[in-house]
Amino acid sequence: MEFKGKTAIATGAASGMGLCFSEEWVKLGGNVLMCDVNKESLEEKVRLVNDLNGGKAIGFLCDVRDYSQVCSARDTAVKEFGSIDIVVNFAGGTATRMCGVPDGIEFPDVPIDVYDWGVDVNLKGPMYFAHAVMKQMREQKSGLIVNIGSIAGMEGAGRGIDYPTSKAGLMFGLTKAVAQCGAPYGVRCVCVSPGPVLTRPMGMKTLLNRAAQPKEIVDLILFIASDKGQFINGENIMIDGGRNAMPREQ
C-alpha cells in the first residue's frame, strides 16, 4: 500500500487510533491534517509524526461539535495539500467517562447535557465532517469517508447510552446514507467497528481472548483506502475478535 501525494484528515489524532493512523499514513507517503481539541498534545504529536520518513503532517485545532471549525479543517487541508482523499472520524468517547460522571449514578440521574456532549461528538461530528468534505469530494469526483463504529452499537452500554446510540447511528444509518449520496461522484463511505482495543484498559472478552492492537484497526482502514479495497462501500465491518459472535449469557 502506498499513499504518496494522497491527503487524509483524521479526527482525534493526538492519541489512540487517530495517532496510529496518522503515523502509518505518513509512513506510506501520505499527507495528513491531524485534528484534535488538545492543543498541547496535538502539537507534540504532529512533531513526532513529521519525524517519520514519508509525507507531511499538519495539526489543526478542531472541536468536531462546531461545524464552522469542521469547515475550516476541510479548507485548510485543501489549501495545504490540494485535495481530500480520505477522512477518518476517530474522535469520540463515552460521555459519562469523558465528562467524569461518578460510577453508580443511574441513567435518569445523569445530567442531560452529558448525553448531549456524547451525541454531538460521536454522531453529529462525523455527520458534520461528511457534509463538509462531500463538497470537495464531489468536485474532485473521488474520496473515502470512514466512520468508526463500535461493538457497543450492537450490544448497548448501560447508562452510557449516548455511545451505543451514536455508534449504531454511524454503523447502520449514516454510513449507508453517505455512501448513497456519494456514489454518483465516486465517493465511498465505510464504517469500521472495533471490539475492545488496547488504547485503554478494558475487561471485555472476545473469542480470541484478547483485545486488538490499534494498528490492527488502522491496517483494515488502510486496506479499504488502498487500490485493493475499492469495491468496499456502504458497509459496516466488524473487527472485534469474534466478540459479536460470542454466546450471550442468560
C-alpha positions, 0 to 999 in steps of 0.5 A: 500500500502506498499513499504518496501525494494522497491527503487524509484528515483524521479526527482525534489524532493526538492519541489512540487510533487517530495517532496510529493512523496518522503515523502509518499514513505518513509512513506510506507517503501520505499527507495528513491534517491531524485534528484534535481539541488538545492543543498541547498534545496535538502539537507534540504529536504532529512533531513526532509524526513529521519525524517519520520518513514519508509525507507531511503532517499538519495539526489543526485545532478542531472541536468536531461539535462546531461545524464552522471549525469542521469547515475550516479543517476541510479548507485548510487541508485543501489549501495545504495539500490540494485535495481530500482523499480520505477522512477518518472520524476517530474522535469520540468517547463515552460521555459519562467517562469523558465528562467524569460522571461518578460510577453508580449514578443511574441513567435518569440521574445523569445530567442531560447535557452529558448525553448531549456532549456524547451525541454531538461528538460521536454522531453529529461530528462525523455527520458534520465532517461528511457534509463538509468534505462531500463538497470537495469530494464531489468536485474532485469526483473521488474520496473515502469517508470512514466512520468508526463504529463500535461493538457497543452499537450492537450490544448497548452500554448501560447508562452510557447510552449516548455511545451505543446510540451514536455508534449504531447511528454511524454503523447502520444509518449514516454510513449507508446514507453517505455512501448513497449520496456519494456514489454518483461522484465516486465517493465511498463511505465505510464504517469500521467497528472495533471490539475492545482495543488496547488504547485503554484498559478494558475487561471485555472478552472476545473469542480470541481472548484478547483485545486488538492492537490499534494498528490492527484497526488502522491496517483494515482502514488502510486496506479499504483506502488502498487500490485493493479495497475499492469495491468496499462501500456502504458497509459496516465491518466488524473487527472485534475478535469474534466478540459479536459472535460470542454466546450471550449469557442468560 
